[in-house]
Amino acid sequence: QVQLVESGGGLVQAGGSLRLSCAASGRAFSGYPMGWFRQAPGKEREFVAATMWSGADTAYADSVKGRFTISRDIVKNTVFLQMSSLKPEDTAVYYCAANLRPWRDVSKTDYWDEAYWGQGTQVTVSS
């Protein structure tokens, strides 16, 4: 059974940093993309970042480029999202996802329609 478990969320002041983790279990995802998404109250879920397990490809939403970094630890089967220079508009529930489709159009939410999803972790950035 595939499981994705996020952790690392919390309350932080604007300008601060947090690192989210997503531990994957149940199958191997090597060769496939992993992604981070977020959903703020009253808004649709939006793409944040994605990476191949190999690290060969990464992608970021324009709103987080230069502030967030996605990485992975193959040994621990864990994907990370390092978030810096956080802004109040980064407040959302953050979800990780694992896709079994080839890397393509990863920034489009419908690409992840059949992906595995975690339960989410809340990130709140105070002003």
C-alpha positions as CSV (number, residue, x, y, z in Angstrom):
1,Q,0.0,0.0,0.0
2,V,1.4,3.3,-1.1
3,Q,1.7,5.9,1.6
4,L,3.0,9.5,1.5
5,V,3.3,11.2,4.9
6,E,4.1,14.9,5.1
7,S,5.6,16.6,8.1
8,G,7.4,19.8,9.0
9,G,4.6,22.3,8.8
10,G,3.9,24.9,11.4
11,L,3.6,28.6,12.2
12,V,6.4,30.9,11.2
13,Q,6.9,34.7,10.8
14,A,7.2,36.3,7.5
15,G,10.8,36.1,6.3
16,G,11.3,32.8,8.1
17,S,12.0,29.3,6.9
18,L,10.5,25.8,7.1
19,R,11.5,22.5,5.7
20,L,8.7,20.1,4.7
21,S,9.3,16.3,4.4
22,C,7.4,13.7,2.5
23,A,8.2,10.1,3.4
24,A,7.1,7.6,0.7
25,S,6.5,3.9,1.3
26,G,4.8,1.0,-0.4
27,R,6.6,1.0,-3.7
28,A,9.6,2.4,-5.5
29,F,9.1,5.7,-7.3
30,S,12.5,5.9,-8.9
31,G,12.2,7.2,-12.4
32,Y,9.0,9.0,-11.7
33,P,8.3,12.6,-10.5
34,M,7.4,13.7,-7.1
35,G,5.6,17.0,-6.5
36,W,4.6,19.5,-3.9
37,F,1.3,21.4,-4.1
38,R,-0.6,23.7,-1.8
39,Q,-4.1,24.8,-1.2
40,A,-5.1,28.0,0.6
41,P,-8.6,28.5,2.1
42,G,-11.1,29.2,-0.7
43,K,-8.6,28.6,-3.4
44,E,-7.8,25.7,-5.7
45,R,-4.9,23.4,-5.2
46,E,-1.8,24.8,-7.0
47,F,1.5,23.4,-8.1
48,V,4.5,24.4,-6.1
49,A,7.5,22.3,-7.2
50,A,8.4,18.9,-8.7
51,T,11.4,16.7,-9.0
52,M,12.4,13.4,-10.5
53,W,13.7,11.0,-8.0
54,S,17.0,11.0,-10.0
55,G,17.1,14.8,-9.5
56,A,17.7,15.2,-13.2
57,D,14.7,17.5,-13.5
58,T,13.1,20.1,-11.3
59,A,10.3,22.6,-11.8
60,Y,8.9,25.4,-9.7
61,A,6.0,27.7,-9.8
62,D,6.9,31.3,-10.6
63,S,5.6,32.4,-7.2
64,V,8.2,30.3,-5.3
65,K,11.3,30.4,-7.6
66,G,14.3,31.5,-5.8
67,R,12.7,31.0,-2.4
68,F,11.8,27.3,-2.3
69,T,14.0,24.3,-3.1
70,I,12.8,20.7,-3.7
71,S,15.2,17.9,-3.0
72,R,15.1,14.2,-2.2
73,D,16.9,11.6,-0.2
74,I,16.9,8.4,-2.2
75,V,18.1,6.2,0.8
76,K,15.3,7.5,3.0
77,N,12.7,7.6,0.2
78,T,11.9,11.1,1.3
79,V,11.3,14.3,-0.7
80,F,11.9,17.7,0.9
81,L,10.7,21.2,0.3
82,Q,12.9,23.9,1.8
83,M,11.0,27.1,2.1
84,S,12.8,30.4,2.7
85,S,11.8,34.0,2.8
86,L,8.2,32.9,3.5
87,K,5.4,35.3,2.9
88,P,1.9,35.4,4.4
89,E,0.6,34.4,0.9
90,D,2.5,31.1,1.3
91,T,0.0,30.1,4.0
92,A,-1.7,26.9,2.9
93,V,-2.0,23.2,3.4
94,Y,0.9,21.6,1.6
95,Y,0.6,18.2,-0.1
96,C,3.1,15.9,-1.7
97,A,2.3,13.7,-4.6
98,A,3.9,10.8,-6.4
99,N,3.1,10.2,-10.1
100,L,3.7,7.1,-12.1
101,R,3.6,9.0,-15.4
102,P,6.6,10.2,-17.3
103,W,7.9,13.6,-16.6
104,R,5.8,16.0,-18.7
105,D,3.7,19.1,-17.9
106,V,4.4,18.6,-14.2
107,S,3.1,22.1,-13.5
108,K,-0.3,21.3,-14.7
109,T,-2.6,20.0,-12.0
110,D,-4.4,17.6,-14.3
111,Y,-1.1,15.8,-14.9
112,W,-1.4,14.7,-11.2
113,D,-5.0,13.5,-11.4
114,E,-4.1,9.9,-10.9
115,A,-1.2,10.5,-8.6
116,Y,-0.8,9.3,-5.0
117,W,-1.3,12.0,-2.4
118,G,-0.4,12.6,1.2
119,Q,-2.7,14.0,3.8
120,G,-1.2,17.5,3.9
121,T,0.6,19.6,6.4
122,Q,-0.4,23.1,7.4
123,V,1.9,26.0,6.9
124,T,1.0,29.4,8.4
125,V,3.0,32.5,7.8
126,S,2.2,35.4,10.0
127,S,2.9,39.0,9.0
